[in-house]
Each structure stands twice: as structure tokens, then as C-alpha cells.
Amino acid sequence: MMTTRQRDWILLGCLWIAVLLLLPVGVATAQDEDPNQACLECHSDETLESEAGKSVYVKADELHNSAHKGMACLSCHQQEGANFEDVPHFTEYKP
């Protein structure tokens, strides 16, 4: 006959197994999200402006259908020497 303590340990073990089995599902979901979602939380505001008074609004559907499709905002916006006033934005793009 199983004691209450043994039963509790078995239930705890089953709970941990369930958590470990479901953990990859949460990781996969996070990776499937739009890498630009954090940026678009602010930049989807039509009134957002830079310190120079220039609009920094980004229309998500236009972004996703542009030459920038599939690119993470930070892949460019964190590069040294980027100048977003000029096109092309870089003298040398470093992916």
C-alpha cells in the first residue's frame, strides 16, 4: 500500500514531467512571433516622432510587404554607422 508521502512524490514527479514536455511548445511559440513586435508596439503610433520632429511611425502591413520583409528591425538599427536619413542607409551592410 502506498503512503501519502509516496503518492505526493509521484504526483510531483508527474507534474515536472508535464512541465518539461510542454516547455518546448512555449519556446517554439515565442520564436514564431514577429521579431519586430516589440518595436511595433511603439512605432505603430502615428503620432510618434524623433527628437528632430520626424515621424518614426511604421505601418506594420506595409513593412511586412516591403523590401524589409523578414528582416528584424534591430538587424539594422543596432549597427554602427547607420544613417536612416540617406538611402542606402549604410556604406557597408553587415548582416
Contacts in CASP RR format, 6 or more apart in sequence:
PFRMAT RR
TARGET T0000
AUTHOR 0000-0000-0000
METHOD contacts of the structure
MODEL  1
MMTTRQRDWILLGCLWIAVLLLLPVGVATAQDEDPNQACLECHSDETLES
EAGKSVYVKADELHNSAHKGMACLSCHQQEGANFEDVPHFTEYKP
2 10 0 8 1.000
34 40 0 8 1.000
35 70 0 8 1.000
35 72 0 8 1.000
35 73 0 8 1.000
35 74 0 8 1.000
36 60 0 8 1.000
36 63 0 8 1.000
36 72 0 8 1.000
36 73 0 8 1.000
39 58 0 8 1.000
39 73 0 8 1.000
39 74 0 8 1.000
40 58 0 8 1.000
40 60 0 8 1.000
40 63 0 8 1.000
42 48 0 8 1.000
43 56 0 8 1.000
43 57 0 8 1.000
43 58 0 8 1.000
44 57 0 8 1.000
44 58 0 8 1.000
44 59 0 8 1.000
44 60 0 8 1.000
45 57 0 8 1.000
46 55 0 8 1.000
46 57 0 8 1.000
47 57 0 8 1.000
48 55 0 8 1.000
48 56 0 8 1.000
48 57 0 8 1.000
49 55 0 8 1.000
49 56 0 8 1.000
50 56 0 8 1.000
63 69 0 8 1.000
64 70 0 8 1.000
75 95 0 8 1.000
76 82 0 8 1.000
76 89 0 8 1.000
76 90 0 8 1.000
76 93 0 8 1.000
77 84 0 8 1.000
79 90 0 8 1.000
79 93 0 8 1.000
79 94 0 8 1.000
81 90 0 8 1.000
82 89 0 8 1.000
82 90 0 8 1.000
83 89 0 8 1.000
83 90 0 8 1.000
END
